[in-house]
Amino acid sequence: MDTEPDPDVVPRLDPALRRFAAARSDLSPEALDGVRRSLNERRHDAAGRTDTTGVDISEFRVPVDGDRSVAVRIYRGGPSPSPVLIYCHAGAFVLGNLDTDHRQCVEWARRASCAVISVDYRLAPEHPYPAALTDAAAVLDWAWTAAPELGVDRGRLAVGGSSAGAALAAGLAQRSAGGTLPPLVFTLLHQPVLDDRPTASKAEFVTTPGFDGIAAAAMWRHYLGGAAPTCAAVPGRNNGLLDLASTLITCSELDPLRDEAMEYARRLMQAGVRTDLHVFGGTCHGFDSLHADWEVSGTLFTLQSDALRRAFGESSCLQIVVIVSRWC
């Protein structure tokens, strides 16, 4: 949806992004079907134009429970057995599919010489918490169990996500540290959704391009489905951050989610977790999708891929995890 640009934000946007200044995310129930169709069409077209040279792409269905399964798309950018990133796409918990972050998955697979398994998790409000996290956890378990058949190295297993997908990735990382999911060597969080509570950036960026404070509030209503927020559903509410895998957090200056990303990074560092934080000045939420060919988007892809390479290179054998009891 397009609306009047925020006059306070437009001068702060990088000139390369100002043509997107009127773009807004309308997550109201009456608009959701139309927003989904529009986004899916745009991302499908963009996926069809993506250069996939050097990356082998295939699709599978992973059993979750009973007769149900979840679709995944596997990008292979290196020889077997390759390190692997389990990835959850953006979309405010209510939008998106395997095409949403197709370009990003191709970039990581090629630049980091790894496999990327993108998860087509169930969407709210039809499927509120814990449906999406259940799907992502099932794919992580599957990648661990089926590693020899998949040609991936279970000793170099990472999770990642963008926006709401980063909330799922953070939840997986927390459960891994708690011993209920396979061990991880790395977590990649881009413009992460981490906390439902108010922040200064949510109050400041009420009408920003890409995503705004109004959409952030609607997103959590859809995802929680009327239930009270808990530390199991909201990563930022979890106080047990010890022993998490090393983490890269990237975020945007002009984003309502900025402050929760920075606060989560601070808390990870306080817990002794190796954490890298990069704030991209002059950018708005989703800039790497709005303008994927922009040099700053390329810088982001390089930063993320280099971090993956380092994490995978430092972890050539299975980690031994000491499980301790933790609480919220």
Secondary structure, 3 states (H helix, E strand, C coil): CECCCCCCCHHHCCHHHHHHCCECCCCCCCCHHHHHHHHHHHHHHHHHCCCCCCCEEEEEEEEEECCEEEEEEEEECCCCCEEEEEEECCCCCCCCCCCCCHHHHHHHHHHCCCEEEEECCCCCCCCCCCHHHHHHHHHHHHHHHCHHHHCEEEEEEEEEEECHHHHHHHHHHHHHHCCCCCCCCEEEEECCCCCCCCCHHHHHCCCCCCCCHHHHHHHHHHHHCCCCCCCCCCHHHCCCCCCCCCEEEEEEEECCCHHHHHHHHHHHHHCCCCEEEEEEEEEECCHHHHCCCCHHHHHHHHHHHHHHHHHHHCCCCCCCCCCCCCCC
